[in-house]
Amino acid sequence: MSHPVGAKTYPNSIFKQTTPDEEQALSDQPRFQTWYKGWLTRSEIYERRLPDGLTSALRIDGPGDSALSLDNKGNIRILTGKKTEVAGSGVLGIKTWGQQQLHNERSNLQYCAGGTENEGQALNVLCYGDYVEETIGSTRYIKASKIEITATEELVLNGQTIKLQAQGDIEMGAAAINTAQVNKKDIVLGQNMKFGAGEDTDLQFDPRASRNVVSPGNIHHTILGDYKVKSLRNMSVNAVAGLFISTPATATVQGLAGMIVNGPGGMNIKAAKTSIETADLDFTAAKTDITTADLNVDAAKVDILGSADVSITGANVRISGALIYLN
């Protein structure tokens, strides 16, 4: 049964060698001094020194190729035996009622997943309580091809500034998304689309609030249901090039207090039939031309007053009345 081990060449982000490897000629052989050698498990405690007279170590060898080494540089190394098919082989087990560590220099940790029985996990940490990690005055880096954070109750991201950056998509899904901010700005260089059958409501409680839509392009609204626009104050619709209102059904324009239709450049009314119903009608024009195939005027009283000449021309002119006054 083969087990993957760590690579011989490590990436620079984990460890960078600052000094070259040391070499010594062992023609004189290292010197060994045995303190203890057991006959039951072949364990041994001994000292060793290399021919340079400086490099030395105290070594404790136990059964199963496990060892403890203390060298002249102040290093302490703990080695376990190789992992075999025996369950729990090659494992370093530590059980305490707590620990306190102080490392005055950089620490490098490397974990390997090992065999397939570990489900690809290289490090597994289980805490029965709070997990507190603090980096003072520096930056905390987490790098992985995929990072997954699962919170069974609540996930809180608290920071002076929070940035979410992605080369691809950013997806958010929730039963409800609530945001609160003083100012909000969205910069969309491409297409902005919304899909859904829910209600879209925009409420502004400040009477000084305003809503502006500025677009150098086109704005299209396609409504399958009713479309209502209501303003409690004045409403203005201005179109520089032209204004066109069309409907295949009946169009109603109503002003309860009054209505003004103003066309300084001219006004044309075209219809199959035009009806005007009003209590009082005042018609003032610098010049009036009426061209029609048939003109009927039916009124209880008709007054025609011309400050200059009044001409009535026709093939036949008929004036009928109970009394006709000519002055």
C-alpha positions as a Markdown table, in Angstrom:
| # | Residue | x | y | z |
|---|---|---|---|---|
| 1 | Met | 0.0 | 0.0 | 0.0 |
| 2 | Ser | 1.6 | 3.2 | -1.2 |
| 3 | His | 1.1 | 6.6 | 0.5 |
| 4 | Pro | 1.8 | 10.0 | -1.0 |
| 5 | Val | 4.5 | 12.0 | 0.8 |
| 6 | Gly | 5.5 | 15.6 | 0.7 |
| 7 | Ala | 7.5 | 16.9 | -2.3 |
| 8 | Lys | 11.2 | 17.3 | -2.1 |
| 9 | Thr | 11.1 | 20.8 | -3.6 |
| 10 | Tyr | 8.7 | 23.2 | -1.8 |
| 11 | Pro | 7.1 | 26.4 | -3.2 |
| 12 | Asn | 8.7 | 29.7 | -2.2 |
| 13 | Ser | 5.5 | 30.8 | -0.5 |
| 14 | Ile | 6.0 | 28.2 | 2.2 |
| 15 | Phe | 9.8 | 28.0 | 2.7 |
| 16 | Lys | 12.7 | 29.7 | 1.1 |
| 17 | Gln | 16.2 | 28.4 | 1.9 |
| 18 | Thr | 18.5 | 31.2 | 3.0 |
| 19 | Thr | 21.8 | 29.3 | 3.4 |
| 20 | Pro | 23.3 | 26.4 | 1.3 |
| 21 | Asp | 23.3 | 22.9 | 2.6 |
| 22 | Glu | 26.3 | 21.9 | 4.7 |
| 23 | Glu | 28.6 | 19.1 | 3.6 |
| 24 | Gln | 31.2 | 17.2 | 5.7 |
| 25 | Ala | 33.6 | 14.4 | 4.7 |
| 26 | Leu | 32.8 | 11.4 | 6.9 |
| 27 | Ser | 36.0 | 9.6 | 6.2 |
| 28 | Asp | 36.9 | 9.6 | 10.0 |
| 29 | Gln | 33.3 | 8.5 | 10.7 |
| 30 | Pro | 31.1 | 10.2 | 13.4 |
| 31 | Arg | 31.8 | 9.5 | 17.0 |
| 32 | Phe | 29.0 | 7.8 | 19.1 |
| 33 | Gln | 28.7 | 7.4 | 22.8 |
| 34 | Thr | 25.9 | 5.2 | 24.0 |
| 35 | Trp | 24.3 | 6.0 | 27.4 |
| 36 | Tyr | 21.6 | 3.4 | 27.3 |
| 37 | Lys | 20.6 | 0.5 | 25.1 |
| 38 | Gly | 17.6 | -1.6 | 25.9 |
| 39 | Trp | 17.4 | -5.3 | 25.0 |
| 40 | Leu | 13.6 | -5.6 | 25.1 |
| 41 | Thr | 12.6 | -3.1 | 22.4 |
| 42 | Arg | 16.1 | -2.2 | 21.0 |
| 43 | Ser | 15.7 | 1.4 | 22.2 |
| 44 | Glu | 18.8 | 3.5 | 22.6 |
| 45 | Ile | 20.0 | 6.8 | 24.0 |
| 46 | Tyr | 23.3 | 8.0 | 22.6 |
| 47 | Glu | 25.4 | 11.1 | 21.7 |
| 48 | Arg | 26.9 | 11.7 | 18.3 |
| 49 | Arg | 29.4 | 14.2 | 16.9 |
| 50 | Leu | 30.5 | 14.8 | 13.4 |
| 51 | Pro | 34.2 | 15.1 | 12.4 |
| 52 | Asp | 34.1 | 18.9 | 12.5 |
| 53 | Gly | 34.0 | 18.7 | 16.2 |
| 54 | Leu | 31.0 | 21.1 | 16.4 |
| 55 | Thr | 28.0 | 19.4 | 15.0 |
| 56 | Ser | 26.6 | 17.1 | 17.7 |
| 57 | Ala | 23.3 | 15.8 | 19.0 |
| 58 | Leu | 21.7 | 13.8 | 21.7 |
| 59 | Arg | 19.4 | 11.2 | 20.2 |
| 60 | Ile | 16.8 | 8.9 | 21.7 |
| 61 | Asp | 15.7 | 6.1 | 19.4 |
| 62 | Gly | 12.7 | 4.1 | 20.2 |
| 63 | Pro | 11.0 | 1.1 | 18.7 |
| 64 | Gly | 9.3 | 1.5 | 15.3 |
| 65 | Asp | 11.9 | 4.0 | 14.0 |
| 66 | Ser | 10.6 | 6.8 | 16.2 |
| 67 | Ala | 13.3 | 9.2 | 17.5 |
| 68 | Leu | 13.9 | 12.4 | 19.4 |
| 69 | Ser | 17.0 | 14.5 | 18.6 |
| 70 | Leu | 18.5 | 17.5 | 20.3 |
| 71 | Asp | 21.4 | 19.1 | 18.5 |
| 72 | Asn | 24.1 | 21.7 | 19.3 |
| 73 | Lys | 22.1 | 24.4 | 17.5 |
| 74 | Gly | 19.3 | 24.2 | 20.0 |
| 75 | Asn | 17.0 | 22.4 | 17.6 |
| 76 | Ile | 14.6 | 19.7 | 18.8 |
| 77 | Arg | 13.3 | 17.2 | 16.2 |
| 78 | Ile | 10.7 | 14.6 | 16.8 |
| 79 | Leu | 10.4 | 11.8 | 14.2 |
| 80 | Thr | 7.8 | 9.1 | 14.0 |
| 81 | Gly | 8.1 | 5.8 | 12.2 |
| 82 | Lys | 6.8 | 5.2 | 8.7 |
| 83 | Lys | 3.1 | 4.6 | 8.3 |
| 84 | Thr | 2.2 | 1.0 | 7.6 |
| 85 | Glu | -1.1 | -1.0 | 7.1 |
| 86 | Val | -1.4 | -1.2 | 10.9 |
| 87 | Ala | -4.0 | 1.3 | 12.2 |
| 88 | Gly | -2.6 | 4.3 | 13.9 |
| 89 | Ser | 1.0 | 3.7 | 12.8 |
| 90 | Gly | 3.4 | 6.6 | 12.3 |
| 91 | Val | 1.1 | 9.0 | 14.3 |
| 92 | Leu | 2.4 | 11.7 | 16.7 |
| 93 | Gly | -0.2 | 11.9 | 19.5 |
| 94 | Ile | -0.2 | 14.7 | 22.1 |
| 95 | Lys | -2.8 | 14.9 | 24.9 |
| 96 | Thr | -2.6 | 17.7 | 27.4 |
| 97 | Trp | -4.9 | 19.9 | 29.5 |
| 98 | Gly | -3.9 | 22.9 | 27.5 |
| 99 | Gln | -0.9 | 24.5 | 25.8 |
| 100 | Gln | 0.8 | 27.8 | 25.4 |
| 101 | Gln | 3.3 | 28.5 | 22.6 |
| 102 | Leu | 5.5 | 31.5 | 21.8 |
| 103 | His | 7.4 | 31.5 | 18.6 |
| 104 | Asn | 9.8 | 34.5 | 18.2 |
| 105 | Glu | 10.5 | 33.7 | 14.5 |
| 106 | Arg | 8.5 | 32.6 | 11.5 |
| 107 | Ser | 6.8 | 29.2 | 11.7 |
| 108 | Asn | 6.3 | 27.0 | 8.6 |
| 109 | Leu | 3.7 | 24.3 | 8.7 |
| 110 | Gln | 3.1 | 21.8 | 6.0 |
| 111 | Tyr | 0.4 | 19.1 | 5.9 |
| 112 | Cys | -0.1 | 16.3 | 3.4 |
| 113 | Ala | -3.3 | 14.5 | 2.7 |
| 114 | Gly | -1.6 | 11.1 | 2.6 |
| 115 | Gly | -3.7 | 8.1 | 1.5 |
| 116 | Thr | -7.2 | 8.0 | 0.0 |
| 117 | Glu | -8.7 | 7.0 | 3.4 |
| 118 | Asn | -8.4 | 10.7 | 4.6 |
| 119 | Glu | -10.9 | 11.9 | 1.9 |
| 120 | Gly | -8.4 | 14.4 | 0.6 |
| 121 | Gln | -8.1 | 16.2 | 4.0 |
| 122 | Ala | -4.7 | 17.4 | 4.9 |
| 123 | Leu | -5.7 | 19.3 | 8.1 |
| 124 | Asn | -8.8 | 18.8 | 10.2 |
| 125 | Val | -9.4 | 21.0 | 13.3 |
| 126 | Leu | -12.3 | 20.3 | 15.7 |
| 127 | Cys | -13.1 | 22.8 | 18.4 |
| 128 | Tyr | -15.6 | 22.4 | 21.2 |
| 129 | Gly | -16.0 | 26.1 | 21.9 |
| 130 | Asp | -15.0 | 29.4 | 20.3 |
| 131 | Tyr | -12.3 | 29.6 | 17.7 |
| 132 | Val | -10.5 | 32.9 | 18.0 |
| 133 | Glu | -7.7 | 33.9 | 15.7 |
| 134 | Glu | -6.1 | 37.4 | 15.6 |
| 135 | Thr | -3.6 | 39.0 | 13.4 |
| 136 | Ile | -2.3 | 42.3 | 14.9 |
| 137 | Gly | -1.1 | 45.0 | 12.6 |
| 138 | Ser | -0.7 | 42.8 | 9.5 |
| 139 | Thr | -2.7 | 40.9 | 6.9 |
| 140 | Arg | -4.3 | 37.4 | 7.0 |
| 141 | Tyr | -4.0 | 35.5 | 3.7 |
| 142 | Ile | -6.1 | 32.5 | 2.7 |
| 143 | Lys | -5.4 | 30.9 | -0.6 |
| 144 | Ala | -7.2 | 28.0 | -2.2 |
| 145 | Ser | -8.8 | 26.9 | -5.4 |
| 146 | Lys | -12.2 | 26.8 | -3.6 |
| 147 | Ile | -13.1 | 28.3 | -0.2 |
| 148 | Glu | -16.3 | 27.3 | 1.5 |
| 149 | Ile | -17.6 | 28.8 | 4.7 |
| 150 | Thr | -20.7 | 27.2 | 6.3 |
| 151 | Ala | -22.5 | 28.7 | 9.3 |
| 152 | Thr | -25.4 | 26.9 | 10.8 |
| 153 | Glu | -26.9 | 30.0 | 12.4 |
| 154 | Glu | -25.3 | 33.3 | 11.3 |
| 155 | Leu | -22.3 | 34.5 | 9.2 |
| 156 | Val | -21.0 | 38.0 | 10.1 |
| 157 | Leu | -18.4 | 40.0 | 8.1 |
| 158 | Asn | -17.4 | 43.1 | 10.0 |
| 159 | Gly | -14.8 | 45.4 | 8.7 |
| 160 | Gln | -14.0 | 49.1 | 8.2 |
| 161 | Thr | -14.0 | 48.4 | 4.4 |
| 162 | Ile | -15.3 | 45.2 | 2.8 |
| 163 | Lys | -14.5 | 44.4 | -0.8 |
| 164 | Leu | -15.8 | 41.6 | -2.9 |
| 165 | Gln | -13.8 | 41.0 | -6.1 |
| 166 | Ala | -14.3 | 38.3 | -8.7 |
| 167 | Gln | -13.0 | 37.7 | -12.2 |
| 168 | Gly | -16.2 | 35.7 | -12.9 |
| 169 | Asp | -19.8 | 35.9 | -11.5 |
| 170 | Ile | -20.9 | 36.9 | -7.9 |
| 171 | Glu | -24.0 | 35.0 | -7.0 |
| 172 | Met | -26.2 | 35.7 | -4.0 |
| 173 | Gly | -29.3 | 33.6 | -3.1 |
| 174 | Ala | -31.4 | 34.1 | 0.0 |
| 175 | Ala | -35.1 | 34.2 | 1.2 |
| 176 | Ala | -34.6 | 38.0 | 1.7 |
| 177 | Ile | -31.8 | 40.4 | 1.1 |
| 178 | Asn | -31.9 | 43.5 | 3.3 |
| 179 | Thr | -29.3 | 46.3 | 2.9 |
| 180 | Ala | -29.0 | 49.6 | 4.8 |
| 181 | Gln | -26.5 | 52.3 | 3.8 |
| 182 | Val | -26.1 | 56.1 | 3.7 |
| 183 | Asn | -25.1 | 56.3 | 0.0 |
| 184 | Lys | -25.3 | 53.6 | -2.7 |
| 185 | Lys | -23.7 | 53.7 | -6.1 |
| 186 | Asp | -23.8 | 51.0 | -8.8 |
| 187 | Ile | -21.5 | 51.2 | -11.8 |
| 188 | Val | -22.7 | 48.8 | -14.6 |
| 189 | Leu | -20.6 | 48.9 | -17.8 |
| 190 | Gly | -22.6 | 46.2 | -19.5 |
| 191 | Gln | -26.3 | 45.1 | -19.3 |
| 192 | Asn | -28.4 | 45.4 | -16.2 |
| 193 | Met | -31.3 | 43.0 | -16.1 |
| 194 | Lys | -33.8 | 41.9 | -13.5 |
| 195 | Phe | -35.9 | 38.7 | -13.6 |
| 196 | Gly | -38.7 | 37.7 | -11.3 |
| 197 | Ala | -42.5 | 37.8 | -10.7 |
| 198 | Gly | -42.3 | 39.6 | -7.3 |
| 199 | Glu | -43.3 | 43.2 | -6.4 |
| 200 | Asp | -40.9 | 46.0 | -7.0 |
| 201 | Thr | -41.6 | 49.0 | -4.6 |
| 202 | Asp | -39.5 | 52.1 | -4.1 |
| 203 | Leu | -40.4 | 54.1 | -1.0 |
| 204 | Gln | -38.8 | 57.4 | 0.0 |
| 205 | Phe | -40.0 | 59.0 | 3.2 |
| 206 | Asp | -38.0 | 62.2 | 3.1 |
| 207 | Pro | -40.1 | 65.0 | 1.4 |
| 208 | Arg | -36.8 | 66.5 | 0.2 |
| 209 | Ala | -35.9 | 63.3 | -1.6 |
| 210 | Ser | -35.7 | 63.2 | -5.4 |
| 211 | Arg | -35.3 | 60.5 | -8.0 |
| 212 | Asn | -33.5 | 61.2 | -11.3 |
| 213 | Val | -33.1 | 59.0 | -14.3 |
| 214 | Val | -30.4 | 60.3 | -16.7 |
| 215 | Ser | -29.7 | 58.2 | -19.8 |
| 216 | Pro | -28.0 | 59.3 | -23.1 |
| 217 | Gly | -29.7 | 56.3 | -24.8 |
| 218 | Asn | -33.2 | 55.1 | -25.0 |
| 219 | Ile | -35.6 | 54.0 | -22.2 |
| 220 | His | -38.5 | 51.6 | -23.1 |
| 221 | His | -41.3 | 50.5 | -20.8 |
| 222 | Thr | -43.4 | 47.5 | -21.8 |
| 223 | Ile | -46.3 | 46.9 | -19.4 |
| 224 | Leu | -48.7 | 44.0 | -19.8 |
| 225 | Gly | -51.1 | 45.3 | -17.1 |
| 226 | Asp | -52.1 | 48.8 | -16.0 |
| 227 | Tyr | -49.6 | 51.6 | -16.0 |
| 228 | Lys | -50.4 | 54.5 | -13.6 |
| 229 | Val | -48.4 | 57.6 | -12.9 |
| 230 | Lys | -49.6 | 59.9 | -10.1 |
| 231 | Ser | -48.1 | 63.1 | -8.7 |
| 232 | Leu | -49.4 | 65.1 | -5.8 |
| 233 | Arg | -47.8 | 68.2 | -7.2 |
| 234 | Asn | -47.0 | 69.4 | -10.7 |
| 235 | Met | -46.1 | 67.0 | -13.5 |
| 236 | Ser | -44.2 | 68.0 | -16.7 |
| 237 | Val | -43.5 | 65.9 | -19.8 |
| 238 | Asn | -41.0 | 67.6 | -22.2 |
| 239 | Ala | -39.8 | 66.2 | -25.5 |
| 240 | Val | -37.3 | 68.1 | -27.6 |
| 241 | Ala | -37.7 | 66.3 | -30.9 |
| 242 | Gly | -41.4 | 65.4 | -30.6 |
| 243 | Leu | -44.1 | 64.0 | -28.4 |
| 244 | Phe | -46.4 | 61.2 | -29.7 |
| 245 | Ile | -49.2 | 59.5 | -27.7 |
| 246 | Ser | -51.0 | 56.7 | -29.3 |
| 247 | Thr | -53.5 | 54.1 | -28.3 |
| 248 | Pro | -55.8 | 51.7 | -30.3 |
| 249 | Ala | -58.6 | 52.3 | -27.8 |
| 250 | Thr | -60.1 | 55.5 | -26.5 |
| 251 | Ala | -57.8 | 58.2 | -25.1 |
| 252 | Thr | -59.1 | 60.6 | -22.4 |
| 253 | Val | -57.3 | 63.8 | -21.3 |
| 254 | Gln | -59.1 | 65.3 | -18.3 |
| 255 | Gly | -58.5 | 68.4 | -16.2 |
| 256 | Leu | -61.0 | 68.7 | -13.3 |
| 257 | Ala | -60.2 | 72.3 | -12.4 |
| 258 | Gly | -59.5 | 73.3 | -16.1 |
| 259 | Met | -57.4 | 72.3 | -19.1 |
| 260 | Ile | -55.2 | 74.3 | -21.4 |
| 261 | Val | -54.1 | 73.1 | -24.8 |
| 262 | Asn | -51.4 | 75.4 | -26.1 |
| 263 | Gly | -49.7 | 75.2 | -29.5 |
| 264 | Pro | -47.7 | 78.4 | -30.2 |
| 265 | Gly | -46.3 | 76.9 | -33.5 |
| 266 | Gly | -49.7 | 75.6 | -34.6 |
| 267 | Met | -52.2 | 72.9 | -33.8 |
| 268 | Asn | -54.0 | 70.4 | -36.0 |
| 269 | Ile | -57.0 | 68.3 | -34.9 |
| 270 | Lys | -57.8 | 65.4 | -37.2 |
| 271 | Ala | -60.6 | 63.0 | -36.5 |
| 272 | Ala | -63.4 | 61.1 | -38.2 |
| 273 | Lys | -65.9 | 63.1 | -36.0 |
| 274 | Thr | -65.2 | 65.9 | -33.6 |
| 275 | Ser | -67.7 | 66.8 | -30.9 |
| 276 | Ile | -67.3 | 69.8 | -28.5 |
| 277 | Glu | -69.7 | 69.9 | -25.5 |
| 278 | Thr | -69.3 | 72.8 | -23.1 |
| 279 | Ala | -71.4 | 75.2 | -21.1 |
| 280 | Asp | -69.7 | 78.3 | -22.6 |
| 281 | Leu | -67.4 | 78.6 | -25.6 |
| 282 | Asp | -65.2 | 81.6 | -26.4 |
| 283 | Phe | -63.4 | 81.5 | -29.8 |
| 284 | Thr | -60.8 | 84.2 | -30.4 |
| 285 | Ala | -58.6 | 84.1 | -33.5 |
| 286 | Ala | -56.8 | 86.6 | -35.7 |
| 287 | Lys | -58.1 | 84.8 | -38.8 |
| 288 | Thr | -60.5 | 81.9 | -39.1 |
| 289 | Asp | -61.0 | 79.8 | -42.2 |
| 290 | Ile | -63.7 | 77.2 | -42.2 |
| 291 | Thr | -63.8 | 74.9 | -45.2 |
| 292 | Thr | -66.4 | 72.1 | -45.2 |
| 293 | Ala | -68.8 | 70.3 | -47.5 |
| 294 | Asp | -71.7 | 71.1 | -45.2 |
| 295 | Leu | -72.0 | 73.6 | -42.3 |
| 296 | Asn | -75.0 | 73.6 | -40.0 |
| 297 | Val | -75.3 | 76.1 | -37.1 |
| 298 | Asp | -78.2 | 75.4 | -34.7 |
| 299 | Ala | -78.5 | 77.8 | -31.9 |
| 300 | Ala | -81.2 | 79.6 | -29.9 |
| 301 | Lys | -79.5 | 82.9 | -30.7 |
| 302 | Val | -76.8 | 83.7 | -33.3 |
| 303 | Asp | -75.0 | 87.1 | -33.3 |
| 304 | Ile | -72.7 | 87.9 | -36.2 |
| 305 | Leu | -70.8 | 91.2 | -35.7 |
| 306 | Gly | -68.2 | 92.5 | -38.1 |
| 307 | Ser | -66.4 | 95.7 | -37.4 |
| 308 | Ala | -65.7 | 96.0 | -41.2 |
| 309 | Asp | -67.5 | 94.5 | -44.1 |
| 310 | Val | -69.5 | 91.2 | -43.8 |
| 311 | Ser | -69.9 | 89.3 | -47.0 |
| 312 | Ile | -72.0 | 86.2 | -47.6 |
| 313 | Thr | -71.5 | 84.7 | -51.1 |
| 314 | Gly | -73.3 | 81.6 | -52.4 |
| 315 | Ala | -75.1 | 80.2 | -55.4 |
| 316 | Asn | -78.3 | 80.7 | -53.5 |
| 317 | Val | -78.6 | 82.7 | -50.3 |
| 318 | Arg | -81.7 | 82.1 | -48.2 |
| 319 | Ile | -82.7 | 84.0 | -45.1 |
| 320 | Ser | -85.8 | 82.7 | -43.3 |
| 321 | Gly | -87.4 | 83.9 | -40.1 |
| 322 | Ala | -90.6 | 85.1 | -38.6 |
| 323 | Leu | -89.3 | 88.7 | -38.7 |
| 324 | Ile | -86.4 | 89.9 | -40.8 |
| 325 | Tyr | -84.8 | 93.2 | -39.9 |
| 326 | Leu | -82.5 | 95.0 | -42.4 |
| 327 | Asn | -81.0 | 98.3 | -41.4 |
